[in-house]
Structure formats: structure tokens, C-alpha cells
Amino acid sequence: MSGLDSIPVVVEGEFNGDARTHNLKPLMLQVEQAIEDLINGGAGTIIDLTAMPFSDRDEEDLRRQLGRGEVAATVNAFGPTLVEETALPGVWLVEHKDAEERRLTLHLEVCRVPAILVVPEEDITEGLESLRDANQTQET
């Protein structure tokens, strides 16, 4: 037993998610750079908000600052994924949830179209084959 064990420690207050981390401004500068990179022919950028200190209040501030765009989509695969365009063209909020609708990740994607909305080539090919099969079995 060290001498530190005899020092009483009292924890006051409780973290309730209302604190700000002060990461919003650096995040917005990162988004600004990502938009500039996209305009200049670069690849899209994904910023994982769940991988950084980012509180509920930060998220509220972020959503307020980004605003809402005209497009929203839900993809149902292994749980819902919510895709929301922000008021900044090319900046998307993408929230992945599990089957019980618990948040897995929250990303900002700076791109023309979020990756989850791009149809894989194999799926298009399968769809064409299904259509051809259906057309061949239909009576004329």
C-alpha cells in the first residue's frame, strides 16, 4: 500500500453530455479544407465524429451550424443508416445504427454522393439479370 491510498478523493458533479469539447471550430476548419480538396479534384473525406472527443452539445452546435439540406435517405442493412445532406452542398451527416437502433458511428462525409448510396456494380448486374429473367417468363 502506498501513501497515496490514504488521500481521500471526492468526485463532484457528473458528466451529462452538456459540456463542450471546443472541437467544433477545428472540425469546421477540417470540413472547409475537405470541401476545397473536393473542388480541386481530390477524393472525398470521411470524418469520424465518434472517434474524437465530441459531446452531445457539440453535435447540437454542429447540426445548427451546418443546417439542413434537401436530401435525406435511410438505408436498411444490418440496421438503419441515416444519410442527411447539410445546407453545405457536398457535406453529409451519416449515422450508422445497429439492429436495436443504437448509434454505432456518426460521420461527416465531404463528397458528391455518400459511399453508402452508391450502388455496387455487382448489384446492378444482378438486377439486370433478374429483370431479364422476369421479362423472359412473362406472357406476351
C-alpha positions in Angstrom: 0.0 0.0 0.0 1.4 3.4 -1.0 0.9 6.6 0.9 -1.4 7.8 -1.9 -4.1 5.3 -0.7 -4.7 7.4 2.4 -5.6 10.5 0.4 -9.4 10.9 0.2 -10.7 11.5 -3.3 -14.1 13.1 -3.8 -15.7 13.3 -7.2 -18.1 16.2 -7.6 -20.6 16.7 -10.3 -21.5 14.4 -13.1 -20.8 14.5 -16.8 -24.1 14.8 -18.5 -23.1 15.4 -22.1 -23.8 19.2 -21.9 -20.1 20.2 -21.8 -18.5 21.4 -24.9 -15.2 20.0 -26.0 -14.2 23.0 -28.1 -13.6 20.7 -31.1 -16.2 22.4 -33.3 -14.0 25.1 -34.7 -11.1 22.8 -35.6 -13.7 20.4 -37.1 -15.2 23.2 -39.2 -11.7 24.1 -40.5 -11.2 20.5 -41.4 -14.5 20.5 -43.3 -13.5 23.7 -45.1 -10.3 22.1 -46.2 -12.1 18.9 -47.3 -14.6 20.9 -49.4 -11.7 22.8 -51.0 -9.9 19.4 -51.7 -13.1 18.0 -53.3 -13.5 21.1 -55.5 -9.9 20.7 -56.7 -10.4 17.2 -57.8 -9.5 15.3 -54.7 -11.2 12.4 -53.2 -13.9 12.7 -50.7 -13.2 12.9 -47.0 -14.8 11.0 -44.1 -14.5 12.5 -40.6 -15.5 10.0 -37.8 -17.1 12.1 -35.1 -17.3 9.1 -32.8 -13.5 8.8 -32.9 -12.9 12.2 -31.3 -14.0 13.9 -28.1 -17.3 15.3 -29.2 -20.2 15.8 -26.8 -24.0 15.8 -27.3 -23.8 19.6 -27.1 -21.1 19.7 -29.7 -23.3 17.7 -32.0 -26.2 20.1 -31.5 -23.9 23.0 -32.3 -22.6 21.2 -35.4 -26.1 20.4 -36.7 -27.2 24.0 -36.1 -24.1 25.4 -37.9 -24.3 23.0 -40.8 -28.0 23.4 -41.3 -30.3 21.0 -43.2 -30.2 20.3 -46.9 -32.9 19.0 -49.2 -31.9 15.3 -49.3 -32.4 12.6 -46.6 -32.2 8.8 -47.0 -32.4 5.8 -44.9 -30.6 2.6 -45.8 -31.7 -0.6 -44.1 -28.8 -3.0 -44.0 -27.7 -4.6 -40.7 -29.6 -1.7 -39.0 -30.6 1.7 -40.3 -28.1 4.2 -41.7 -29.4 7.7 -41.8 -27.9 10.0 -44.5 -28.7 13.7 -44.3 -27.5 16.4 -46.6 -26.4 19.6 -44.8 -27.0 23.1 -46.1 -23.5 23.0 -47.4 -23.5 21.2 -50.7 -21.3 18.2 -50.6 -21.3 17.9 -46.8 -23.3 15.0 -45.4 -24.1 13.6 -41.9 -24.1 9.8 -42.0 -25.2 7.9 -38.9 -24.9 4.1 -38.7 -27.1 2.3 -36.2 -27.3 -1.4 -35.2 -30.4 -3.5 -35.4 -31.5 -2.2 -32.0 -31.1 1.3 -33.3 -28.1 2.2 -31.1 -25.7 4.5 -32.7 -22.6 2.8 -34.0 -20.9 5.8 -35.7 -21.6 9.3 -36.8 -19.6 10.6 -39.8 -19.3 13.8 -41.7 -18.7 12.9 -45.4 -17.5 15.5 -47.7 -18.2 14.2 -51.2 -20.6 14.4 -54.1 -22.6 11.3 -53.0 -22.0 9.4 -49.8 -20.4 6.0 -50.4 -23.4 4.1 -48.8 -25.7 5.5 -51.5 -23.5 4.4 -54.4 -24.9 1.1 -55.9 -22.2 -1.6 -56.3 -21.6 -2.7 -59.9 -22.4 -6.3 -58.9 -25.8 -5.3 -57.6 -26.6 -3.6 -60.9 -25.6 -6.7 -62.8 -27.8 -8.9 -60.6 -30.7 -6.5 -61.1 -30.3 -6.7 -64.8 -30.3 -10.5 -64.7 -33.4 -10.5 -62.6 -35.2 -8.2 -65.0 -34.2 -10.3 -68.0 -35.4 -13.5 -66.3 -38.7 -11.8 -65.4 -39.1 -10.5 -69.0 -38.5 -13.9 -70.5 -41.1 -15.6 -68.2 -43.8 -13.0 -68.9 -46.6 -13.9 -71.3 -47.0 -11.5 -74.2 
